[in-house]
Amino acid sequence: MADDVDFSVLTAAANHARSRAYAPYSQYQVGAAALTTDGRLITGCNVENASYGVGQCAENTLVGQLHLTGGGQIAAFTCVNANGETIMPCGRCRQLLNEFAAETFQILTPEGITNMEGILPQAFGPADLGKVAP
């Protein structure tokens, strides 16, 4: 599925989501867009809060949208800043994306398209929880 992704469509959707961001404190608007393995286009934007630590990254609201629209896995993803430039998810958001990434997950980065291993090597995930000794 991700091999034939039109990342220009995802980037346009991320830019539209970014236009809905609530960023009165940092002025750093972020929009995210993803394609699910079943073909849905989902988006998210950052939502800040006066209590800074309570704010949500665009990736976080995108994952909420994933579950609100039926769940599943993310096949392809990108995010942009207020200038429409492709940016990288922060470390926390890379971990969040890892939780919902399909095996064939692809991400558009400032350096090109890569997979989860390319952005979060040796990631901790759900499978690691089963490795606890009794």
N, C-alpha and C positions, 0 to 999 in steps of 0.2 A: 504494500500500500504506500509506504513512505517514498519509494523510489520514484513514483510519478507525481509527487507533490509539487504544486505550483506555489512556490514560496512567495511570489509577488501577490497572490491572493491573500495568503496569510498575513503578509506585511501590511497590506491595505486594511485588513480587518483589525490588526493590532493598532494601526494608526487611528482608526475610528474609535476603538476602545480607549485609547490614550486621550482622545478629546473629551471623554467622560470622566477622567481621573479627578479625584478630589485631593489636591496637593497645595493647600494654602500656606503651609509652613515651609516646605522645602522648595516649592515651585518646580519640583522634579516630577513631571508627569510621565507615567509609564503605561504602556498598553501591551497586552499579550494576546496571542491568538494560537489556537491549536486545532488540529484535525484529529478526530478520534478514529479508532480502528473501524468503527461502523459508519464512518463518513460524515459525522456531524462537525460543524465548525463552531467552536466555542471561544469565548473571549473573556478577558478580565482587565481591570485597571486598578491602579493603586488607590487606596483610600486612607488618607492620613487622619490623625487624631491629635487633639491638643495634648493628650498624654502620649507622647511620642511612641512608646513601646507598644501601644495598642493598635497602631496603624497596620494596614494590610498591604502586602505587595500585590502587584498585578497577577502574579502566578497563583497566589493564594485565592483570589477571587475567581480566577479561571478554574481552579480545582473545585471550588464550590459550584460553579456553573456546570462542570462535568457531572457532578452528582445530581444537581437539580434537573438535568436533562436526560438522565437515564444511566449514569455511571459509565463504566467501561475503562478503556485505556487510551492513552495519548500516543498517536502515531507520529505526529510532526508538530513542531512548536517554534515560535519565534517571539521576541519582544522588542519594543522600540522605545526610544526616549522622545522628549518633546520636539526634537528636531527631525523625527522620523528615522533616526539612525538605529540600526540593529545594535542591541546591547546584550550583554551576558546576564543571566540570572545571578543573583547573589548566592552565596554558599547555602544558606537556609533554603532558598527556593530550588536550588539544584537537587537537594535532598527531597524536597516535596515533589518535584517532577519525577524523581526516581521511583517514588512510591506508586505512581500511576502510569509509568512509561511502558509501552509495548516492547516486546523483544526487538522489533524493527524500528524503534524510536529514532527519529532524526531531528536535529535542531539546527536552525540557521543562526550562525554566530558571525561576529564581525570578520572572522577569518575564513568563513565558508560553512559548509554543511558537515556536521559530525554526528556521532551517536552519544549515548549516555556515558559510555566509557571515556569518551573524549572530553566530557565536561565534569565528570565525577568518577575518577579512577578508583577502583576497589571500593565501590560504594557499599554502605551498610543498608540492608533492606529487610523486607519481611522474612526471607529465607534464613537470615542470620538468627532470628528469634527462636527458630527450631533447633539451633545448635547448642542449646544450653544442656549441660550434663545433669542427669537426675540427682 
